[in-house]
Amino acid sequence: MTDAPADRPYPERTPPPAGGYPTSPVRRRNGMGTASLVLGVLALVLAVLIIFSALAIPLGLVAAILGGVGLSRAGRGEADNRAAAVTGLITGLLGLVIGVVWVASIGTFFTTHANDFGTFGRCVDRATTDTQRQACARDLTDRLKR
């Protein structure tokens, strides 16, 4: 039985230096790089799944920030997962850029064609037969092709 609490991990042990005096271990702080990698990959996947591209924007931004912090920690020697931080930073930025492009494109499309969708809705409301509804759909298709 030990007297260390169960919720606290044991400290890392390092062999004593050549002088014989023990030193306190340096804990690696790899959480930022790992979190950046996970969020960056998630942002990139969501950006490619066009319907979820708006979610990729905040995730990509957070991943890029965490990647930058993880990269600076790795540069100072406080973390040893530089590759994860760089990959998280890159995937986060890619997810952010792709998400912004998709959201802007979709927003522009709907803004440009708002009147066409309104006309289609009114046409369908007035239609009483399937033939009239199909004519409304053809009219919308023709308007969107212009």
Protein Blocks (a to p, Z undefined) as FASTA:
>chain_A
ZZbdfkbccdddddddfkopacddddddfklmmmmmmmmmmmmmmmmmmmlmmmmmmmmm
mmmmmmmmmmmmmmnopacclmlmmmmmmmmmmmmmmmmmmmmmmmmmmmmmmmmmmmmm
mmmmmpmbfklmmmmmmmmmmmmmZZ
